[in-house]
Amino acid sequence: MPEQQVTLVGHGAIGRSLVQRSAALPGVRITHVVVPPHHRDATQAALPASIEACSTVPASTRLLLECAGHSALLEHVLPALERGVECAVLSVGAVSEPGMLEQLEAAARRGAAQVHLLSGAIGGVDALAAARLAGLDDVTYTGRKPPGSWSGTPAEQSFDLRALREPTVILEASAREAARLYPKNANVAATIALAGLGLDRTRVQLVADPGVTENIHEIRVRGAFGEMAITMRGQPLADNPKTSALTVLSALRFLSNRTSPVTL
């Protein structure tokens, strides 16, 4: 199969890991990394000589992979889709913002392109999306993290996180509301919602649990297909403890499937 050239948007912990690990994928080559202008020189110095740092998406781009955060969808993904560039998005939480999903869909239609919302840190999305075709009754996501992982969030205003001695629910809301209040924890909840009942009908519970040391994701689904329960204990990315290592792996799987004769 022909080589798959990729433009990467973002060079934070996820982007750096993708640059390093993608070198081992047969037939996949990252050619450009898009970063803000004031980061371009430093990024170029950190990249292999075969990859060019730039501040805009090159006209030659055929596949764009976003790992830069919510603002990158407006600045880079939407214009790329309009030009007919196929895009893959890791910042799925941004889609919970009012109108964003409709903007992505409209831009993709105008450009006759596709946008792929990657599963990131959560599993079971394929089964959930398949079950949706028969009809779903309930989808609930519970995100359980150590109290310290909720520092810098609205939970600090309502709870003394350092004093917690037992699991404490810090939020019960729809996926849309959870994404609005906890945008840095929105990707998993938004992905589950988009695969299942939608942002307003998917229930989210966020828990500060002093008895755990990992980020734990729990999904419970009930519908015409039957019932499903998934629990995942994700290991963090070495460069960024707030990001799951599986997020990087899901992007690598997407890229690998672009050139593999057999996909799964």
C-alpha positions in Angstrom: 0.0 0.0 0.0 1.2 3.6 -0.6 2.9 5.5 2.2 0.5 7.4 4.5 1.8 10.9 5.1 0.4 12.7 8.2 0.3 16.3 9.4 0.1 16.4 13.2 -1.4 19.3 15.0 0.1 19.7 18.4 3.5 18.8 20.0 2.6 18.5 23.7 3.0 15.2 25.6 0.7 13.3 23.2 2.2 14.8 20.1 5.8 14.1 21.2 4.9 10.5 22.0 3.1 10.1 18.6 6.2 11.4 16.7 8.4 9.0 18.6 6.2 5.9 18.4 4.9 6.4 14.8 8.4 5.8 13.5 7.9 2.1 14.1 4.7 2.0 12.1 5.3 0.5 8.6 4.1 2.8 5.8 3.2 5.8 8.1 5.3 9.0 8.1 4.6 12.2 10.0 5.8 15.0 7.6 4.7 18.2 9.4 3.9 19.2 13.0 1.6 22.3 13.4 2.3 24.5 16.4 1.7 28.2 17.3 4.3 30.5 15.6 6.1 31.3 18.9 6.7 27.6 19.5 7.9 26.7 16.0 11.6 27.2 16.4 11.8 25.2 19.6 9.6 22.5 18.2 11.8 22.2 15.1 14.8 21.8 17.2 13.1 18.9 19.0 11.9 17.1 15.9 13.8 14.7 13.6 15.2 16.4 10.5 12.6 14.6 8.4 9.7 16.4 10.0 9.0 20.1 9.5 7.5 22.4 12.2 5.0 24.9 10.8 2.2 27.2 12.1 -0.4 26.4 9.4 -1.6 23.2 7.9 0.3 22.7 4.6 -1.6 22.7 1.4 -0.2 19.2 0.6 -1.9 17.6 3.6 -4.1 14.6 2.9 -4.5 13.3 6.5 -4.5 15.5 9.6 -4.3 14.2 13.2 -5.2 16.6 15.9 -3.8 16.3 19.5 -3.6 20.0 20.4 -6.7 20.8 22.4 -10.1 22.3 21.8 -9.0 25.5 20.1 -7.2 23.5 17.4 -10.6 22.3 16.0 -11.6 25.9 15.2 -8.2 27.0 14.0 -7.0 24.0 12.0 -9.5 21.1 11.7 -12.6 23.0 10.4 -10.6 24.8 7.7 -8.9 21.6 6.7 -12.2 19.7 6.3 -13.5 22.6 4.2 -10.5 22.0 1.8 -11.3 18.3 1.6 -8.6 17.1 4.1 -9.5 13.9 6.0 -9.1 14.6 9.8 -8.8 12.6 13.0 -9.5 14.2 16.3 -8.4 13.3 19.8 -9.8 16.3 21.6 -13.3 14.9 21.4 -14.5 16.8 24.4 -14.5 19.9 22.3 -17.5 18.4 20.4 -19.6 18.9 23.5 -19.5 22.7 22.9 -22.8 23.9 21.4 -22.8 23.7 17.7 -19.3 22.2 17.3 -20.5 18.8 16.1 -22.7 20.5 13.5 -19.8 22.6 12.4 -17.6 19.6 11.9 -20.3 17.7 10.0 -21.1 20.7 7.8 -17.4 21.4 7.0 -16.8 17.7 6.2 -19.8 17.7 3.8 -18.7 20.9 2.1 -15.2 19.4 1.6 -16.4 15.9 0.8 -14.1 14.7 3.6 -14.4 12.6 6.7 -13.6 13.5 10.3 -12.8 10.6 12.7 -13.5 11.0 16.4 -10.9 8.7 18.0 -11.8 6.6 21.1 -8.8 7.9 23.1 -8.6 6.7 26.6 -11.8 4.6 26.6 -12.6 1.2 25.2 -15.9 -0.5 24.1 -16.8 2.4 21.8 -17.3 0.1 18.9 -19.7 -2.1 20.9 -21.6 0.9 22.2 -22.0 2.4 18.7 -23.2 -0.9 17.4 -25.7 -1.4 20.2 -27.1 2.1 19.4 -28.4 0.8 16.1 -30.9 -1.4 17.9 -31.8 1.2 20.5 -30.4 2.2 23.9 -32.2 2.8 27.1 -29.5 4.0 29.5 -25.8 4.9 29.3 -23.9 6.0 32.4 -20.3 6.9 32.7 -18.4 7.1 36.0 -15.0 8.7 36.2 -13.1 7.8 39.4 -9.8 9.5 40.2 -7.6 10.2 43.3 -8.7 13.5 44.9 -5.5 15.2 43.9 -6.3 14.6 40.2 -9.3 17.0 40.6 -7.1 19.9 41.7 -7.7 22.9 39.6 -11.3 22.0 38.8 -14.6 23.3 40.3 -14.5 20.4 42.8 -12.0 22.5 44.8 -14.7 25.1 45.4 -17.1 22.6 47.0 -14.8 20.0 48.6 -11.7 19.9 50.7 -10.0 17.4 48.4 -7.0 16.8 50.7 -9.3 15.9 53.6 -11.4 13.3 51.8 -11.3 9.9 53.5 -13.9 8.1 51.4 -15.2 8.1 47.8 -17.1 11.3 47.2 -19.3 12.2 44.2 -18.2 15.6 43.0 -20.6 15.8 40.1 -23.7 14.1 38.7 -24.9 15.6 35.4 -25.4 15.1 31.7 -22.3 14.6 29.6 -22.7 18.0 28.1 -22.8 19.7 31.5 -19.9 17.6 32.7 -17.9 18.7 29.7 -18.7 22.3 30.4 -17.7 22.2 34.0 -14.8 19.9 33.7 -13.4 20.5 30.2 -10.0 18.9 30.9 -11.8 15.7 31.8 -14.4 15.9 28.9 -12.9 13.6 26.3 -14.0 10.3 27.7 -17.5 11.4 28.6 -18.0 13.1 25.2 -16.8 10.0 23.3 -19.2 7.7 25.2 -22.0 10.2 24.6 -21.4 10.6 20.9 -21.2 6.8 20.4 -24.4 6.2 22.4 -27.3 8.3 23.6 -25.9 11.8 22.9 -24.6 14.5 25.1 -27.8 15.4 26.9 -29.1 11.9 27.6 -25.8 10.3 28.8 -25.4 10.5 32.5 -22.0 11.2 34.1 -20.8 10.8 37.6 -17.4 12.1 38.7 -15.9 10.7 41.9 -12.9 11.7 44.0 -11.7 8.5 45.6 -8.8 8.5 48.1 -8.7 4.7 47.8 -7.5 4.6 44.2 -4.2 5.6 42.6 -5.3 5.2 38.9 -7.8 6.9 36.7 -10.8 4.5 36.5 -13.4 4.6 33.8 -16.7 2.7 34.2 -19.4 2.4 31.6 -22.8 0.8 32.1 -25.1 0.4 29.1 -28.6 -1.1 28.7 -30.7 -1.5 25.6 -32.4 -3.8 23.1 -29.0 -5.6 22.6 -28.8 -6.5 26.3 -26.5 -5.0 28.9 -22.8 -4.1 29.0 -20.5 -3.0 31.8 -16.9 -2.0 31.3 -14.3 -1.0 33.8 -10.9 0.3 32.7 -7.9 1.2 34.9 -5.7 3.4 32.7 -2.0 3.9 33.2 -1.0 7.6 32.6 1.3 8.8 29.9 4.8 9.1 31.3 5.2 12.8 30.1 1.8 13.8 31.4 0.1 12.0 34.4 -3.3 13.6 33.5 -3.4 11.9 30.1 -4.0 8.2 29.6 -1.3 6.2 27.7 -4.2 4.6 25.8 -5.0 7.9 24.1 -1.7 7.7 22.3 -2.2 4.1 21.5 -5.6 4.7 20.0 -4.1 7.2 17.6 -1.4 4.8 16.6 -3.9 2.1 16.0 -5.8 4.5 13.7 -2.7 5.3 11.7 -1.7 1.7 11.5 -5.1 0.8 10.1 -4.5 3.3 7.3 -1.8 1.1 5.8 -2.5 -2.4 7.0 -4.1 -4.9 4.6 -6.1 -6.3 7.5 -7.8 -4.0 10.1 -9.4 -4.7 13.4 
